[in-house]
C-alpha cells in the first residue's frame, strides 16, 4: 500500500510539471511567402515556443500566406491566432482605412511587438533605364499581389511621383515570381517591401539580366514621410547584393514587420510567446541578418493598435512599459 501511495504521489508530481499532450493548446502564426522574411520569422518564434511546450502547454504551427492583409483578416475572423503584418497595414486596419474603409475600424486588433524593418525596394533591369520612380511611366512593373502589404506601398510611392496603376503596365503577382519574370524580360521592374538581405532579390540580381536597385528618395518622398506616420527613411546595404550594378547603399523608405493578434486571444498564450522572444532576444537575433538591429526598445515602436493584455503583463514584469506610448495601453492591467 505504501509503495502504491509513493507511485501515485510521483504520478501527481509529474502531471503537475508536464502538461499532457492532450491538454496542449494549438495555435498558428500567419506569415508570408516562403522566400521572404515573414516565414522564417514565424518559424523562429514557433521553434522557441515549441521547445517550452511542456511548460506552457502550447504547440505552434506556421502558415505561409499571401501577406499582411490576409493575416489581419484571418486573425479578426478567428481563422488564425497570430499574424505578421506591416506596420502600415496595422495602422490602416485599426483606423478603418484602405481595404477596411467599408467595414470601419477593426477595434479588436491588438499589437504584440514590432520585428524587423522593411524597406520598399524597387528592382529594375538595367536595360530598362529606370533610375528613379518617375522613370516607371509606361514600363511593365509588378506592384505586388492582392492581400499583400507591398501593393499599397507601391501605390503610395507611385502616387508621390504623380503616377498610378494606369500610368504603368502593372502586374500583381507574388514577389516570389517577380525575379523570374524580370530575368525572362517579361517585366522591367518590381516593387518588394521586405527585410534585407532577401533571397528573392539575390535571385533577381544574380541572373543574365543586369539589375539596379532604384533609390526611393527626394523632396517628394520627404512629403510622403510627413503625411504617413508609419513610414520612415531606410537604407539598403549594397553589400547584401554584390551582383547588383549599384556601387553604394540605396536610400529608400520603409515600414516595420509587426506581430498582431485579436484581443480575444487568451492572455496566457500571448504572454508565453512574448516572454520567450524577449527573454531570448540575443539568440533570436542570430536567426536572421534582418534581426541584427533589434532591441527591446525598438520592438515596442512602430505600433498603432493597442498592445494585447498578455504582452502587457510581460512588459510590466520586465520593466519595459516606459518604452510604450500611453495610447497603446488601452487594456490596462489591474
Protein Blocks (a to p, Z undefined) as FASTA:
>chain_A
ZZmmmmmmmmmmmmmmmccfklpccddddfbdfklmmlmmmmmmmmmmmmmmmmnopacd
ddddebjklmmmmmmnopafbdcddfklmmmmmnopajlmmnopafkbccfbdcdddddd
ddddfklopabfklmgopacdebjehiaklmmmmmmmmmnopafklpccddddfklmmmm
mmnopafbdcdddddddfklmmmmmmmbdcdddddedjklmmmmmmpmkbccddddfklm
mmbmbfbdcddddddddddddfkbcfklmmmmmmmmmmmmmmmmmmpfklmmpcfklmmg
oiabdcdfklmmmmmmnopmmmpcfklmmbccZZ
